[in-house]
Amino acid sequence: MACASCSTKDGSPKGCKNNGTCGTDSCNKLTVFDWLSNMSLPSGEKPYNWVEVRYKNGRKEYYHNTENLTLSIGDIVATQAKAGHDIGMVTLTGELVRIQMKRKNISEDTEAALKIYRKASQKDIDIWQKARDREEPMKVKARQFAIDLKLQMKISDIEFQGDASKATFYYTAEERVDFRELIKVFAREFRTRIEMKQVGFRQEAARLGGIGSCGRELCCSTWLTDFRSVSTSAARYQQLSLNPQKLAGQCGKLKCCLNYELDTYLDALKDFPKTDTKLYTEKGTAVCQKTDIFKGHMWYAYEGEWMNWHKITTVQANEIIELNKIKKKIASLEEYASDLVEDTKTEFENVVGQDSLTRFDGPKRNKKRRNNRRKGNQKNKSTESNKNKTTTAATPKPKNRNRNKKRKPQNKKNATK
């Protein structure tokens, strides 16, 4: 999403050190890198006098630099509008503008071309910033007015002109809406010229932005410009489950990424026979049950034996179909299925080298052994304590024995004396 459209404080995005005016223009939609910026023009050549200017939500226009202003990427300029003037940021200058205009089929007719008036002054920027601050509260009121009039539409965004003389209301609707009464309410409430512009649901998602189910920013808000029609047949060719919750994007339509790999799948399916084509054998008629586009395999089952599937390759299936065309039948599918030997062993390559990934990990200790040792030590301690108790209770104290031994010789001496 563009810098100026970020919903942050004072119009400047968080973390951007350029305060909302990206000098390198690297955070905008479909930014063109000026690889000719460090190259000087040949002698006698004048720079191309057309400039690319960006407005809110990535909208870009091309203007004729009649005043021959020295402009560079990131400059804020005042441009010509149908009534009044607008404020935008320069995103591309030089010869690359000619290439972009040729790619987008924009004529270089100087009479009908809009012009660049001047570099924006501080007064122009202040008026433009105040108008931008009014957009969010106006959008809340505009949605409430549309609900009160019971109109089947949604106000998705509001864009003010640089001189705050006109406000463009972008809305989405499934059917045609009569908003004449709504425009009168808007003009009476907001005191400005009103312009209503209908956009599709995908264009609305591109303007608002967001994060997709893949975890990345939406393609329509970063690089995708043309919105091609996406049908459910694209999901069928890729063998995806027809779940609308998984196949639909934030716009409510089918995801644009379903078309990215569709051509590759169609090329791969050229070698596959039609799934409704039956294989006639002497054992019976086989019907296709499943296909694997990546490995080029097909599974067939005999009529009446639906639980037993036989896997064959697409080449073998085409051979059987060609034999059936000349009214020949093979013995059975088991002859072809037995030729396929599956190698379930997977060999992984050591991409790291000689070093092991677990060389810094400590050796794992077995918890069961540790617990068994603890239990064994506790049992040994308990048995030893029990033995000590029994021995102390059965044997007399050694002190009494020593006393008796000492007394006996004393008695003998006294008797001899």
C-alpha positions as CSV (number, residue, x, y, z in Angstrom):
1,M,0.0,0.0,0.0
2,A,1.1,3.5,-0.7
3,C,2.7,5.7,2.0
4,A,0.1,8.4,1.9
5,S,-2.8,6.0,2.3
6,C,-1.6,4.3,5.5
7,S,-4.1,4.8,8.3
8,T,-1.5,6.2,10.8
9,K,-1.1,9.4,12.8
10,D,-0.7,12.6,10.8
11,G,-0.7,10.7,7.5
12,S,2.8,9.3,8.0
13,P,3.2,5.5,8.2
14,K,4.9,3.9,11.2
15,G,8.6,3.3,10.7
16,C,8.9,5.5,7.6
17,K,11.6,8.1,8.2
18,N,10.5,10.2,5.2
19,N,7.2,11.2,6.9
20,G,4.9,9.9,4.2
21,T,6.9,11.1,1.2
22,C,9.0,8.2,0.2
23,G,12.0,9.6,-1.7
24,T,12.9,6.2,-3.3
25,D,9.2,5.4,-3.9
26,S,9.8,1.8,-2.9
27,C,6.6,1.2,-0.9
28,N,4.0,2.0,-3.5
29,K,2.0,-0.2,-5.9
30,L,3.8,-1.2,-9.1
31,T,6.8,1.1,-8.5
32,V,9.1,1.5,-11.5
33,F,12.7,1.6,-10.6
34,D,14.5,4.5,-12.4
35,W,17.6,2.7,-13.7
36,L,18.4,5.7,-15.8
37,S,18.7,8.1,-12.9
38,N,22.6,7.9,-12.7
39,M,23.0,8.3,-16.5
40,S,23.4,11.7,-18.2
41,L,21.6,12.5,-21.5
42,P,23.6,12.7,-24.7
43,S,24.7,16.2,-25.8
44,G,22.0,18.2,-27.3
45,E,19.1,16.0,-25.9
46,K,16.4,17.6,-23.8
47,P,14.8,15.6,-21.0
48,Y,11.4,14.1,-21.6
49,N,8.8,16.7,-20.5
50,W,6.2,14.3,-19.2
51,V,5.9,13.3,-15.5
52,E,4.1,10.4,-13.7
53,V,2.3,11.6,-10.5
54,R,0.7,9.4,-7.9
55,Y,-2.4,10.2,-5.7
56,K,-4.2,8.4,-3.0
57,N,-4.4,4.5,-3.1
58,G,-1.9,4.2,-5.9
59,R,-3.9,6.1,-8.6
60,K,-1.4,7.4,-11.1
61,E,-1.7,10.0,-13.8
62,Y,0.6,11.5,-16.5
63,Y,1.1,15.3,-16.9
64,H,2.9,17.6,-19.3
65,N,5.7,19.6,-17.8
66,T,5.1,22.8,-19.8
67,E,7.1,25.0,-17.3
68,N,10.2,22.8,-17.6
69,L,10.4,22.4,-13.8
70,T,13.4,20.5,-12.4
71,L,11.4,17.6,-10.8
72,S,12.7,14.5,-9.1
73,I,11.0,11.5,-7.5
74,G,9.3,12.4,-4.2
75,D,8.5,16.0,-5.1
76,I,5.0,17.3,-4.1
77,V,3.5,19.1,-7.1
78,A,0.3,21.0,-7.9
79,T,-1.4,19.6,-11.0
80,Q,-4.2,20.7,-13.3
81,A,-7.7,19.3,-12.7
82,K,-11.0,19.6,-14.5
83,A,-11.9,22.3,-11.9
84,G,-9.2,23.7,-9.7
85,H,-6.0,22.0,-8.9
86,D,-4.9,18.7,-7.3
87,I,-1.9,17.8,-5.1
88,G,0.2,14.7,-5.9
89,M,3.7,13.2,-5.6
90,V,6.1,12.6,-8.5
91,T,6.9,8.9,-8.9
92,L,8.8,8.8,-12.3
93,T,10.6,11.2,-14.6
94,G,12.7,11.0,-17.7
95,E,12.6,8.5,-20.6
96,L,11.0,5.8,-18.5
97,V,7.8,7.9,-18.5
98,R,7.7,7.6,-22.3
99,I,7.9,3.8,-22.0
100,Q,5.1,3.7,-19.4
101,M,2.8,5.9,-21.5
102,K,3.4,3.7,-24.6
103,R,2.7,0.6,-22.6
104,K,-0.6,2.0,-21.2
105,N,-1.6,3.5,-24.6
106,I,-1.6,7.1,-23.4
107,S,-1.3,9.6,-26.3
108,E,1.2,12.5,-26.1
109,D,-1.3,15.0,-27.5
110,T,-0.2,18.3,-25.8
111,E,-3.5,20.1,-26.4
112,A,-5.7,17.7,-24.4
113,A,-3.0,16.9,-21.8
114,L,-3.2,18.1,-18.3
115,K,-0.3,20.3,-17.0
116,I,1.8,20.7,-13.9
117,Y,1.4,24.1,-12.4
118,R,4.2,24.3,-9.9
119,K,5.9,22.7,-6.9
120,A,3.4,22.6,-4.0
121,S,3.9,25.4,-1.5
122,Q,3.5,24.9,2.3
123,K,0.0,26.5,2.0
124,D,-1.0,24.0,-0.6
125,I,0.2,21.1,1.5
126,D,-1.6,22.4,4.6
127,I,-4.9,22.7,2.7
128,W,-4.4,19.2,1.2
129,Q,-3.6,17.7,4.7
130,K,-6.7,19.2,6.3
131,A,-8.9,17.8,3.5
132,R,-7.3,14.4,4.0
133,D,-8.1,14.5,7.7
134,R,-11.8,15.0,6.9
135,E,-12.1,11.9,4.9
136,E,-12.5,9.3,7.7
137,P,-15.3,11.1,9.6
138,M,-17.1,11.9,6.4
139,K,-17.0,8.2,5.3
140,V,-18.7,7.2,8.6
141,K,-21.5,9.8,8.0
142,A,-21.9,8.9,4.3
143,R,-22.4,5.2,5.2
144,Q,-25.1,6.1,7.7
145,F,-26.9,8.3,5.2
146,A,-26.9,5.5,2.6
147,I,-28.3,3.1,5.3
148,D,-31.0,5.6,6.2
149,L,-32.1,5.9,2.6
150,K,-32.1,2.1,2.3
151,L,-29.8,2.0,-0.7
152,Q,-28.1,-1.3,-1.6
153,M,-24.6,0.1,-1.8
154,K,-21.5,0.5,0.3
155,I,-19.3,3.6,0.5
156,S,-15.8,2.1,0.4
157,D,-13.6,5.2,0.3
158,I,-13.5,9.0,-0.1
159,E,-10.8,11.0,-1.9
160,F,-10.6,14.8,-1.6
161,Q,-9.1,16.9,-4.4
162,G,-5.9,18.8,-3.4
163,D,-7.7,22.2,-3.1
164,A,-10.6,20.6,-1.1
165,S,-13.1,21.7,-3.7
166,K,-14.4,18.3,-4.6
167,A,-14.8,14.9,-2.9
168,T,-15.0,11.6,-4.8
169,F,-17.0,8.9,-3.2
170,Y,-16.1,5.3,-4.2
171,Y,-18.9,2.8,-3.8
172,T,-19.6,-0.8,-4.6
173,A,-23.0,-2.2,-5.5
174,E,-24.3,-5.4,-7.1
175,E,-27.1,-3.7,-9.0
176,R,-27.7,-0.2,-10.3
177,V,-28.5,2.3,-7.6
178,D,-30.4,5.6,-7.8
179,F,-28.3,7.9,-5.6
180,R,-29.7,11.2,-6.7
181,E,-31.3,11.9,-3.3
182,L,-28.1,10.7,-1.6
183,I,-26.0,13.3,-3.6
184,K,-28.3,16.1,-2.3
185,V,-27.9,14.9,1.2
186,F,-24.1,14.8,0.8
187,A,-23.9,18.3,-0.7
188,R,-26.1,19.8,2.0
189,E,-24.1,18.1,4.8
190,F,-20.5,18.4,3.5
191,R,-20.7,21.7,1.6
192,T,-18.5,20.6,-1.3
193,R,-18.9,19.2,-4.8
194,I,-19.7,15.5,-4.9
195,E,-18.7,12.9,-7.5
196,M,-19.8,9.3,-7.2
197,K,-17.6,6.6,-8.8
198,Q,-18.6,2.9,-8.8
199,V,-15.8,0.3,-8.5
200,G,-15.8,-3.5,-8.5
201,F,-15.3,-5.7,-5.5
202,R,-11.8,-6.6,-6.6
203,Q,-10.9,-2.9,-7.2
204,E,-12.2,-2.2,-3.6
205,A,-10.0,-4.9,-2.2
206,A,-7.0,-3.4,-4.2
207,R,-7.7,0.1,-2.8
208,L,-8.1,-1.0,0.8
209,G,-5.4,-3.7,0.9
210,G,-5.0,-6.6,3.4
211,I,-3.3,-9.9,4.1
212,G,-4.3,-13.0,2.1
213,S,-4.7,-16.6,3.3
214,C,-1.1,-17.3,2.0
215,G,0.2,-14.8,4.6
216,R,1.4,-12.2,2.1
217,E,-0.1,-8.9,1.1
218,L,-2.9,-9.0,-1.5
219,C,-1.7,-9.3,-5.1
220,C,-4.3,-6.8,-6.3
221,S,-2.9,-4.2,-3.8
222,T,0.8,-4.8,-4.7
223,W,1.4,-5.7,-8.3
224,L,-1.7,-7.0,-10.1
225,T,-3.4,-4.5,-12.4
226,D,-5.6,-6.5,-14.8
227,F,-8.4,-8.5,-13.2
228,R,-9.2,-11.5,-15.4
229,S,-12.3,-13.5,-14.9
230,V,-11.9,-16.6,-12.7
231,S,-14.3,-19.5,-13.0
232,T,-14.8,-22.7,-11.0
233,S,-13.5,-24.8,-13.9
234,A,-10.0,-23.5,-12.9
235,A,-10.4,-25.2,-9.6
236,R,-11.7,-28.4,-11.3
237,Y,-8.7,-28.6,-13.6
238,Q,-6.4,-28.3,-10.6
239,Q,-8.4,-30.9,-8.6
240,L,-9.2,-28.5,-5.8
241,S,-12.1,-29.0,-3.5
242,L,-15.0,-26.8,-4.5
243,N,-15.3,-25.1,-1.1
244,P,-16.3,-21.4,-1.5
245,Q,-14.8,-20.5,1.8
246,K,-11.4,-21.6,0.7
247,L,-11.6,-20.5,-3.0
248,A,-13.0,-17.0,-2.3
249,G,-10.7,-14.1,-1.5
250,Q,-11.4,-11.0,0.7
251,C,-13.3,-9.4,-2.1
252,G,-15.9,-12.3,-2.0
253,K,-14.9,-13.4,-5.5
254,L,-12.8,-16.4,-6.6
255,K,-9.1,-15.9,-5.9
256,C,-7.0,-14.5,-8.8
257,C,-4.2,-16.9,-8.0
258,L,-6.3,-19.8,-9.3
259,N,-5.3,-18.6,-12.8
260,Y,-1.6,-18.5,-12.1
261,E,-0.8,-22.2,-12.7
262,L,-3.9,-23.0,-14.8
263,D,-2.0,-23.0,-18.1
264,T,0.6,-25.5,-16.7
265,Y,-2.2,-27.9,-15.6
266,L,-3.9,-27.6,-18.9
267,D,-0.7,-28.5,-20.7
268,A,-0.2,-31.5,-18.4
269,L,-3.8,-32.7,-18.9
270,K,-3.3,-32.9,-22.7
271,D,-1.6,-36.3,-22.2
272,F,-4.4,-37.7,-20.0
273,P,-7.4,-39.4,-21.5
274,K,-10.9,-38.2,-20.6
275,T,-12.1,-39.5,-17.3
276,D,-15.4,-40.5,-18.7
277,T,-13.7,-42.9,-21.2
278,K,-14.1,-46.5,-20.2
279,L,-11.5,-49.3,-20.7
280,Y,-12.9,-52.6,-22.1
281,T,-11.1,-55.8,-21.1
282,E,-11.9,-59.5,-21.2
283,K,-12.3,-59.4,-17.4
284,G,-14.8,-56.5,-17.5
285,T,-15.3,-52.8,-18.1
286,A,-13.1,-50.4,-16.1
287,V,-14.0,-46.9,-15.0
288,C,-11.6,-44.1,-14.0
289,Q,-11.7,-43.3,-10.3
290,K,-8.8,-40.9,-9.7
291,T,-5.9,-39.2,-11.5
292,D,-2.6,-37.9,-10.3
293,I,-1.4,-35.1,-12.6
294,F,2.1,-34.8,-11.1
295,K,3.1,-38.4,-11.4
296,G,1.0,-39.2,-14.5
297,H,-1.0,-42.1,-12.9
298,M,-4.6,-43.1,-13.2
299,W,-6.7,-45.5,-11.1
300,Y,-9.4,-47.7,-12.6
301,A,-11.9,-50.1,-11.1
302,Y,-14.0,-52.8,-12.7
303,E,-17.8,-52.3,-12.7
304,G,-19.1,-54.2,-9.7
305,E,-15.7,-54.3,-8.0
306,W,-15.5,-50.7,-6.9
307,M,-13.3,-51.3,-3.9
308,N,-10.4,-52.8,-5.9
309,W,-8.5,-50.0,-7.8
310,H,-5.7,-50.7,-10.3
311,K,-3.1,-48.1,-11.0
312,I,-1.7,-47.6,-14.5
313,T,0.1,-44.8,-16.3
314,T,-1.4,-42.4,-18.8
315,V,0.7,-44.1,-21.6
316,Q,-0.8,-47.5,-20.8
317,A,-4.3,-46.0,-20.6
318,N,-3.9,-44.4,-24.1
319,E,-2.7,-47.7,-25.5
320,I,-5.7,-49.6,-24.1
321,I,-8.0,-46.9,-25.6
322,E,-6.4,-47.2,-29.0
323,L,-6.8,-51.0,-28.9
324,N,-10.5,-50.6,-27.9
325,K,-11.0,-48.3,-31.0
326,I,-10.0,-51.2,-33.3
327,K,-12.3,-53.5,-31.2
328,K,-9.5,-55.3,-29.4
329,K,-9.5,-56.1,-25.7
330,I,-6.7,-56.8,-23.3
331,A,-6.8,-59.7,-20.8
332,S,-7.0,-57.6,-17.6
333,L,-5.6,-54.4,-16.0
334,E,-3.6,-56.5,-13.6
335,E,-1.0,-57.1,-16.3
336,Y,-0.3,-53.4,-16.6
337,A,-0.6,-52.7,-12.9
338,S,2.0,-55.3,-12.0
339,D,4.6,-53.5,-14.1
340,L,4.5,-50.6,-11.7
341,V,6.8,-51.2,-8.8
342,E,6.7,-48.5,-6.2
343,D,9.8,-47.4,-4.5
344,T,8.7,-46.3,-1.1
345,K,12.2,-45.7,0.2
346,T,13.1,-42.0,0.3
347,E,16.7,-40.9,0.1
348,F,17.5,-37.5,1.6
349,E,20.6,-35.6,0.5
350,N,22.9,-34.0,3.0
351,V,22.6,-30.3,1.9
352,V,24.5,-29.1,4.9
353,G,27.7,-31.0,4.3
354,Q,29.8,-33.1,6.6
355,D,28.5,-31.3,9.7
356,S,25.5,-32.7,11.5
357,L,22.5,-30.5,12.3
358,T,22.4,-32.0,15.9
359,R,26.1,-31.6,16.7
360,F,25.4,-28.9,19.3
361,D,22.5,-30.8,20.9
362,G,23.1,-32.6,24.2
363,P,22.6,-36.4,24.5
364,K,19.1,-37.3,25.4
365,R,18.7,-39.1,28.6
366,N,16.2,-41.9,29.0
367,K,13.6,-40.9,31.5
368,K,12.6,-44.5,32.1
369,R,16.1,-45.6,33.1
370,R,16.4,-42.6,35.4
371,N,13.1,-43.4,37.1
372,N,14.0,-47.1,37.4
373,R,17.3,-46.1,39.0
374,R,15.6,-43.8,41.5
375,K,13.1,-46.6,42.4
376,G,15.9,-49.1,42.8
377,N,17.9,-46.8,45.1
378,Q,14.8,-46.1,47.2
379,K,14.2,-49.9,47.5
380,N,17.8,-50.6,48.5
381,K,17.7,-47.9,51.1
382,S,14.4,-49.2,52.6
383,T,15.8,-52.8,52.8
384,E,19.0,-51.7,54.4
385,S,17.1,-49.6,57.0
386,N,14.8,-52.6,57.8
387,K,17.8,-54.9,58.2
388,N,19.5,-52.5,60.6
389,K,16.3,-52.2,62.6
390,T,16.0,-56.0,63.0
391,T,19.6,-56.5,64.0
392,T,19.6,-53.8,66.6
393,A,16.4,-55.3,68.2
394,A,17.8,-58.9,68.3
395,T,21.4,-58.3,69.6
396,P,22.2,-56.8,73.0
397,K,24.2,-53.6,73.4
398,P,27.9,-54.1,73.2
399,K,28.6,-51.8,76.1
400,N,27.1,-54.2,78.6
401,R,29.3,-57.1,77.3
402,N,32.5,-55.2,77.8
403,R,31.5,-54.3,81.4
404,N,30.9,-58.0,82.2
405,K,34.2,-59.0,80.7
406,K,36.1,-56.5,82.8
407,R,34.4,-57.4,86.0
408,K,35.2,-61.1,85.8
409,P,39.1,-60.7,86.3
410,Q,38.5,-58.4,89.1
411,N,36.5,-61.0,91.0
412,K,39.3,-63.6,90.3
413,K,42.0,-61.4,91.8
414,N,40.0,-60.8,94.8
415,A,39.4,-64.5,95.3
416,T,43.1,-65.3,95.0
417,K,44.1,-62.6,97.5
